[in-house]
Amino acid sequence: QLIPSSSSIHAIVIGSEEMALDVCKKLRNKGIWLSAIRPPTVAKNSSRLRVTITAKHKGKDIKYLANCLNEVLN
């Protein structure tokens, strides 16, 4: 679940800590660096990925992220 945001930081709720860490690791292996945010920073079973989009990211970077997220989450 993508949480709506008007900032450059976006949260994608994964659920369990283990799954968030696993997704984070798989994305890093694909060259995507983001953070897994886990309890106690967030509520139990609401672990999430913190994605930061900057002006340096191009459309192809966002598409690559989306494709990789679809791959590792399915």
N, C-alpha and C positions, 0 to 999 in steps of 0.2 A: 504494500500500500504506500503510495507516494503522498506525503503530507504537503498540502498547498503551502507555498512560501512566496513572499515578495522579495526575499533577499537572495544572495548568491549561494546560500547554503540550503540544501534540500535534504530531507530525511526520507529514507525508504524503510519502512517498518518491516522487519523480517520475522520477529517473534522470539524464538529461543536464542540464548547466548551462543550455543554451539553452532546453530545454523548461521547466525550472523558472522561468526568468526570463519566458518567454512566458506561462505560466499565471499567474504573479504579476501581470504587467501587465494581462492580461485581467480578473482578479478586481478589481484596483484600478479599472479602468474601470467595474466594476459596484458600486463603493462598498465593497469589501472590502479592508481593509488588513492584509496579512500579509507575512512576510519569506521570501525565497528564500535558503536556506542552501546554499552551494556550497563546493567544494574551495578552500583546504586545510582548511576547518573540518570537512568530512565527506569520506569517501573518494570517489575519482573514480567517476562514474556512480551516485552515491547522493545527488545533490542533492535537496533536499526543501523543502517549505513548512513554515514554523513558524506554527502556529495557536495563539493564546492565547484561551482561553475564560474569561470573568470572570463574576462574579455579576450584573453589569449586563446581560449578554446574556439575551435571552428565547428561548423555544422557537422563535418565528418567525424569530429571527436565525439560529439553528442550521440550521433548515430552509432558509432562504435560502442560507446558505453551502453546504449539501449540494447544493441544486439547481444553484447556480452552478458548483460543482466538477464535477458530472456534465455540465453543458453544455460547459465549456471543456476537459474531459479526453476527451470523446468526439468 
